[in-house]
């Protein structure tokens, strides 16, 4: 739990394909909010 400052948690298989500016705009931190990103382009282990 993050209660002392802002935080961002990444899973090990995350794929980020946006620019830094777009990423920061999409994930703008807000106090008391927990955002979750879901990766939809994963087929199965060993597949692209």
Backbone bond lengths (Angstrom), bond angles and torsions (degrees), N, CA, C in turn:
res aa  C-N    CA-C-N  psi(-1)  N-CA   C-N-CA  omega(-1)  CA-C   N-CA-C  phi
1 X - - - 1.451 - - 1.527 108.68 -
2 X 1.292 114.31 135.42 1.457 119.93 179.71 1.525 107.21 -103.74
3 X 1.321 116.68 109.46 1.452 118.57 -179.88 1.532 113.32 -128.13
4 X 1.329 117.49 -0.78 1.457 120.86 -179.52 1.527 113.10 -102.36
5 X 1.319 117.62 -23.92 1.456 122.06 -177.55 1.522 108.66 -160.73
6 X 1.321 116.32 -179.70 1.462 120.68 176.72 1.510 109.62 -74.27
7 X 1.323 117.74 151.57 1.453 120.86 179.40 1.515 111.13 -150.09
8 X 1.323 114.67 161.79 1.458 121.72 178.18 1.513 107.31 -143.61
9 X 1.312 117.45 127.66 1.458 123.43 -177.09 1.519 109.31 -111.07
10 X 1.349 116.44 129.35 1.466 122.29 177.64 1.515 109.78 -113.38
11 X 1.317 117.10 137.94 1.447 121.91 170.27 1.529 107.68 -80.16
12 X 1.309 117.73 159.35 1.464 120.87 -174.17 1.528 113.91 -68.96
13 X 1.316 118.99 -20.65 1.469 119.93 -178.38 1.530 112.70 -103.64
14 X 1.311 116.68 23.66 1.466 120.32 -176.88 1.530 111.05 -67.09
15 X 1.307 115.74 146.70 1.460 121.63 175.90 1.521 107.34 -126.27
16 X 1.330 116.07 118.77 1.460 121.54 178.95 1.522 107.29 -112.14
17 X 1.326 116.70 116.66 1.467 119.55 -178.24 1.525 112.11 -122.38
18 X 1.317 117.07 24.03 1.464 120.82 177.15 1.526 109.64 -109.80
19 X 1.312 115.52 166.99 1.461 119.80 176.58 1.529 109.15 -72.31
20 X 1.323 116.20 165.32 1.465 119.98 178.70 1.533 110.60 -61.81
21 X 1.322 116.95 -39.33 1.458 121.07 -179.75 1.529 111.12 -64.59
22 X 1.345 116.61 -44.72 1.471 120.31 178.80 1.525 110.78 -65.19
23 X 1.329 116.85 -41.53 1.460 120.98 179.04 1.525 110.61 -60.05
24 X 1.324 116.57 -47.51 1.464 120.15 -179.61 1.527 111.50 -62.70
25 X 1.332 117.27 -38.19 1.468 120.53 178.93 1.528 110.90 -67.74
26 X 1.341 117.11 -41.30 1.467 121.24 -178.67 1.521 112.74 -70.23
27 X 1.331 117.14 -30.77 1.462 121.66 -173.95 1.523 111.73 -114.96
28 X 1.313 117.29 34.48 1.466 122.13 178.30 1.535 108.91 -58.66
29 X 1.341 116.73 121.90 1.463 118.85 -176.44 1.521 112.62 -71.19
30 X 1.324 115.26 141.10 1.454 121.93 174.85 1.514 108.22 -132.80
31 X 1.296 116.70 136.28 1.454 121.61 -178.27 1.531 110.52 -59.91
32 X 1.333 115.44 132.49 1.454 121.08 176.75 1.517 114.58 79.04
33 X 1.317 117.43 10.15 1.469 121.19 -178.28 1.513 109.68 -114.85
34 X 1.339 117.30 140.84 1.453 123.04 177.25 1.517 107.54 -123.32
35 X 1.331 117.52 114.40 1.467 122.75 -179.74 1.516 109.76 -99.98
36 X 1.314 115.86 146.10 1.459 121.76 178.96 1.525 108.12 -129.55
37 X 1.335 116.18 131.82 1.460 121.40 173.99 1.524 108.81 -108.95
38 X 1.304 117.17 136.39 1.459 122.09 -178.09 1.519 109.18 -114.38
39 X 1.316 115.72 130.62 1.461 120.80 179.00 1.523 108.98 -88.11
40 X 1.327 116.46 121.13 1.462 122.14 -176.34 1.526 113.99 -101.96
41 X 1.328 118.57 -11.52 1.470 120.19 -172.77 1.523 113.55 -95.63
42 X 1.300 119.09 21.64 1.458 122.41 -177.88 1.523 109.47 -97.13
43 X 1.338 117.20 121.02 1.460 120.62 -179.57 1.525 111.06 -84.56
44 X 1.318 116.89 -63.93 1.455 122.58 179.21 1.529 107.86 -171.64
45 X 1.315 118.75 164.29 1.471 119.70 179.26 1.521 111.64 -53.80
46 X 1.325 116.43 135.94 1.458 121.66 179.77 1.504 115.00 85.89
47 X 1.339 117.65 -4.28 1.466 122.28 179.38 1.521 109.11 -106.44
48 X 1.333 117.93 152.31 1.470 120.20 178.78 1.528 112.21 -65.48
